[in-house]
Amino acid sequence: MALPDKLVSDELLRKAVIAGFVVVLGACIISQVMMQLGGGPRDEPMDLSGQLPEGSNDSVGPVATFPDGMPPFISCGGVFYPEKAVFDIGLAIGGLLFCFMGIEMFLRTESSLRESDGSNWRRAANIGQLVTAGLIGISMVMITRHPFNVSLMMHLFYAMNIFYGTFIWGTFLTLSRSKIDGELTCLGKWKLSTIRWAMVATGFISFQMMTAMVASGNITLAAVFEWILTFAAEGQALTILPILVLSDSKRVADTESSDE
């Protein structure tokens, strides 16, 4: 059975991409502000080292002990109410939208590759895009069920899925659509593929810096790099929008041509 070219219209996909961007970043920022201003137990020392497996304290210990209260990690907005409600709802909705976006982009890319006789490695990259999008989306939903103060190791597991997944997903998306979007530009004169690679590189470097800062005990700076990684990932998702602009333009041109 042949796969459909797409599930929804360009306009609906555009709204889903923008909604995912606004909901996820909005939830992260709002819950963080609420956490920073909340006071109370948020400002008290927190020791979660008892949740660590035996022998792992040297590698993950710095993210399990907060003598000065909760640091500005994104996940800290998902520990105490009321900010936890904002965090949980935003990431759960965002995760479901990311899964949907991965499926929709897989179908659209596969359709374009069929029409242009795309290579097998681009098709393989497209499958990789679908799988990693699903992994990221499910992990975003599941991480809300495992706040780090009560389920540290499961929280770190889903967080690593999201962190690794974001730049791997961006790589697969860029590779699978390298021919399809080859001449498409954005932000003036920049090629869309160049912007995507820049986002992938930013995410990868930020993740490496975050882990290095955690290992060195500089938790605040580690949190800064986590935020940079998050913005890079959301920026990568926004690179889908120029594709839809191009699709709209092509549809209008085709309509005008048929009218003539």
Secondary structure as a PSIPRED ss2 file (coil, helix, strand):
# PSIPRED VFORMAT (PSIPRED V4.0)

   1 M C   1.000  0.000  0.000
   2 A C   1.000  0.000  0.000
   3 L C   1.000  0.000  0.000
   4 P C   1.000  0.000  0.000
   5 D C   1.000  0.000  0.000
   6 K C   1.000  0.000  0.000
   7 L C   1.000  0.000  0.000
   8 V C   1.000  0.000  0.000
   9 S C   1.000  0.000  0.000
  10 D H   0.000  1.000  0.000
  11 E H   0.000  1.000  0.000
  12 L H   0.000  1.000  0.000
  13 L H   0.000  1.000  0.000
  14 R H   0.000  1.000  0.000
  15 K H   0.000  1.000  0.000
  16 A H   0.000  1.000  0.000
  17 V H   0.000  1.000  0.000
  18 I H   0.000  1.000  0.000
  19 A H   0.000  1.000  0.000
  20 G H   0.000  1.000  0.000
  21 F H   0.000  1.000  0.000
  22 V H   0.000  1.000  0.000
  23 V H   0.000  1.000  0.000
  24 V H   0.000  1.000  0.000
  25 L H   0.000  1.000  0.000
  26 G H   0.000  1.000  0.000
  27 A H   0.000  1.000  0.000
  28 C H   0.000  1.000  0.000
  29 I H   0.000  1.000  0.000
  30 I H   0.000  1.000  0.000
  31 S H   0.000  1.000  0.000
  32 Q H   0.000  1.000  0.000
  33 V H   0.000  1.000  0.000
  34 M H   0.000  1.000  0.000
  35 M H   0.000  1.000  0.000
  36 Q H   0.000  1.000  0.000
  37 L H   0.000  1.000  0.000
  38 G H   0.000  1.000  0.000
  39 G C   1.000  0.000  0.000
  40 G H   0.000  1.000  0.000
  41 P H   0.000  1.000  0.000
  42 R H   0.000  1.000  0.000
  43 D H   0.000  1.000  0.000
  44 E C   1.000  0.000  0.000
  45 P C   1.000  0.000  0.000
  46 M E   0.000  0.000  1.000
  47 D E   0.000  0.000  1.000
  48 L C   1.000  0.000  0.000
  49 S H   0.000  1.000  0.000
  50 G H   0.000  1.000  0.000
  51 Q H   0.000  1.000  0.000
  52 L C   1.000  0.000  0.000
  53 P C   1.000  0.000  0.000
  54 E C   1.000  0.000  0.000
  55 G C   1.000  0.000  0.000
  56 S C   1.000  0.000  0.000
  57 N H   0.000  1.000  0.000
  58 D H   0.000  1.000  0.000
  59 S H   0.000  1.000  0.000
  60 V H   0.000  1.000  0.000
  61 G H   0.000  1.000  0.000
  62 P H   0.000  1.000  0.000
  63 V H   0.000  1.000  0.000
  64 A C   1.000  0.000  0.000
  65 T E   0.000  0.000  1.000
  66 F E   0.000  0.000  1.000
  67 P C   1.000  0.000  0.000
  68 D C   1.000  0.000  0.000
  69 G C   1.000  0.000  0.000
  70 M C   1.000  0.000  0.000
  71 P C   1.000  0.000  0.000
  72 P C   1.000  0.000  0.000
  73 F C   1.000  0.000  0.000
  74 I H   0.000  1.000  0.000
  75 S H   0.000  1.000  0.000
  76 C H   0.000  1.000  0.000
  77 G H   0.000  1.000  0.000
  78 G H   0.000  1.000  0.000
  79 V C   1.000  0.000  0.000
  80 F C   1.000  0.000  0.000
  81 Y C   1.000  0.000  0.000
  82 P C   1.000  0.000  0.000
  83 E H   0.000  1.000  0.000
  84 K H   0.000  1.000  0.000
  85 A H   0.000  1.000  0.000
  86 V H   0.000  1.000  0.000
  87 F H   0.000  1.000  0.000
  88 D H   0.000  1.000  0.000
  89 I H   0.000  1.000  0.000
  90 G H   0.000  1.000  0.000
  91 L H   0.000  1.000  0.000
  92 A H   0.000  1.000  0.000
  93 I H   0.000  1.000  0.000
  94 G H   0.000  1.000  0.000
  95 G H   0.000  1.000  0.000
  96 L H   0.000  1.000  0.000
  97 L H   0.000  1.000  0.000
  98 F H   0.000  1.000  0.000
  99 C H   0.000  1.000  0.000
 100 F H   0.000  1.000  0.000
 101 M H   0.000  1.000  0.000
 102 G H   0.000  1.000  0.000
 103 I H   0.000  1.000  0.000
 104 E H   0.000  1.000  0.000
 105 M H   0.000  1.000  0.000
 106 F H   0.000  1.000  0.000
 107 L H   0.000  1.000  0.000
 108 R H   0.000  1.000  0.000
 109 T H   0.000  1.000  0.000
 110 E H   0.000  1.000  0.000
 111 S H   0.000  1.000  0.000
 112 S H   0.000  1.000  0.000
 113 L H   0.000  1.000  0.000
 114 R H   0.000  1.000  0.000
 115 E H   0.000  1.000  0.000
 116 S C   1.000  0.000  0.000
 117 D C   1.000  0.000  0.000
 118 G C   1.000  0.000  0.000
 119 S C   1.000  0.000  0.000
 120 N H   0.000  1.000  0.000
 121 W H   0.000  1.000  0.000
 122 R H   0.000  1.000  0.000
 123 R H   0.000  1.000  0.000
 124 A H   0.000  1.000  0.000
 125 A H   0.000  1.000  0.000
 126 N H   0.000  1.000  0.000
 127 I H   0.000  1.000  0.000
 128 G H   0.000  1.000  0.000
 129 Q H   0.000  1.000  0.000
 130 L H   0.000  1.000  0.000
 131 V H   0.000  1.000  0.000
 132 T H   0.000  1.000  0.000
 133 A H   0.000  1.000  0.000
 134 G H   0.000  1.000  0.000
 135 L H   0.000  1.000  0.000
 136 I H   0.000  1.000  0.000
 137 G H   0.000  1.000  0.000
 138 I H   0.000  1.000  0.000
 139 S H   0.000  1.000  0.000
 140 M H   0.000  1.000  0.000
 141 V H   0.000  1.000  0.000
 142 M H   0.000  1.000  0.000
 143 I H   0.000  1.000  0.000
 144 T C   1.000  0.000  0.000
 145 R C   1.000  0.000  0.000
 146 H C   1.000  0.000  0.000
 147 P C   1.000  0.000  0.000
 148 F C   1.000  0.000  0.000
 149 N C   1.000  0.000  0.000
 150 V C   1.000  0.000  0.000
 151 S C   1.000  0.000  0.000
 152 L H   0.000  1.000  0.000
 153 M H   0.000  1.000  0.000
 154 M H   0.000  1.000  0.000
 155 H H   0.000  1.000  0.000
 156 L H   0.000  1.000  0.000
 157 F H   0.000  1.000  0.000
 158 Y H   0.000  1.000  0.000
 159 A H   0.000  1.000  0.000
 160 M H   0.000  1.000  0.000
 161 N H   0.000  1.000  0.000
 162 I H   0.000  1.000  0.000
 163 F H   0.000  1.000  0.000
 164 Y H   0.000  1.000  0.000
 165 G H   0.000  1.000  0.000
 166 T H   0.000  1.000  0.000
 167 F H   0.000  1.000  0.000
 168 I H   0.000  1.000  0.000
 169 W H   0.000  1.000  0.000
 170 G H   0.000  1.000  0.000
 171 T H   0.000  1.000  0.000
 172 F H   0.000  1.000  0.000
 173 L H   0.000  1.000  0.000
 174 T H   0.000  1.000  0.000
 175 L H   0.000  1.000  0.000
 176 S H   0.000  1.000  0.000
 177 R C   1.000  0.000  0.000
 178 S C   1.000  0.000  0.000
 179 K C   1.000  0.000  0.000
 180 I C   1.000  0.000  0.000
 181 D C   1.000  0.000  0.000
 182 G C   1.000  0.000  0.000
 183 E C   1.000  0.000  0.000
 184 L C   1.000  0.000  0.000
 185 T E   0.000  0.000  1.000
 186 C E   0.000  0.000  1.000
 187 L C   1.000  0.000  0.000
 188 G C   1.000  0.000  0.000
 189 K C   1.000  0.000  0.000
 190 W E   0.000  0.000  1.000
 191 K E   0.000  0.000  1.000
 192 L H   0.000  1.000  0.000
 193 S H   0.000  1.000  0.000
 194 T H   0.000  1.000  0.000
 195 I H   0.000  1.000  0.000
 196 R H   0.000  1.000  0.000
 197 W H   0.000  1.000  0.000
 198 A H   0.000  1.000  0.000
 199 M H   0.000  1.000  0.000
 200 V H   0.000  1.000  0.000
 201 A H   0.000  1.000  0.000
 202 T H   0.000  1.000  0.000
 203 G H   0.000  1.000  0.000
 204 F H   0.000  1.000  0.000
 205 I H   0.000  1.000  0.000
 206 S H   0.000  1.000  0.000
 207 F H   0.000  1.000  0.000
 208 Q H   0.000  1.000  0.000
 209 M H   0.000  1.000  0.000
 210 M H   0.000  1.000  0.000
 211 T H   0.000  1.000  0.000
 212 A H   0.000  1.000  0.000
 213 M H   0.000  1.000  0.000
 214 V H   0.000  1.000  0.000
 215 A H   0.000  1.000  0.000
 216 S H   0.000  1.000  0.000
 217 G C   1.000  0.000  0.000
 218 N C   1.000  0.000  0.000
 219 I H   0.000  1.000  0.000
 220 T H   0.000  1.000  0.000
 221 L H   0.000  1.000  0.000
 222 A H   0.000  1.000  0.000
 223 A H   0.000  1.000  0.000
 224 V H   0.000  1.000  0.000
 225 F H   0.000  1.000  0.000
 226 E H   0.000  1.000  0.000
 227 W H   0.000  1.000  0.000
 228 I H   0.000  1.000  0.000
 229 L H   0.000  1.000  0.000
 230 T H   0.000  1.000  0.000
 231 F H   0.000  1.000  0.000
 232 A H   0.000  1.000  0.000
 233 A H   0.000  1.000  0.000
 234 E H   0.000  1.000  0.000
 235 G H   0.000  1.000  0.000
 236 Q H   0.000  1.000  0.000
 237 A H   0.000  1.000  0.000
 238 L H   0.000  1.000  0.000
 239 T C   1.000  0.000  0.000
 240 I C   1.000  0.000  0.000
 241 L H   0.000  1.000  0.000
 242 P H   0.000  1.000  0.000
 243 I H   0.000  1.000  0.000
 244 L H   0.000  1.000  0.000
 245 V H   0.000  1.000  0.000
 246 L H   0.000  1.000  0.000
 247 S H   0.000  1.000  0.000
 248 D H   0.000  1.000  0.000
 249 S H   0.000  1.000  0.000
 250 K H   0.000  1.000  0.000
 251 R H   0.000  1.000  0.000
 252 V H   0.000  1.000  0.000
 253 A H   0.000  1.000  0.000
 254 D H   0.000  1.000  0.000
 255 T H   0.000  1.000  0.000
 256 E H   0.000  1.000  0.000
 257 S H   0.000  1.000  0.000
 258 S H   0.000  1.000  0.000
 259 D H   0.000  1.000  0.000
 260 E C   1.000  0.000  0.000
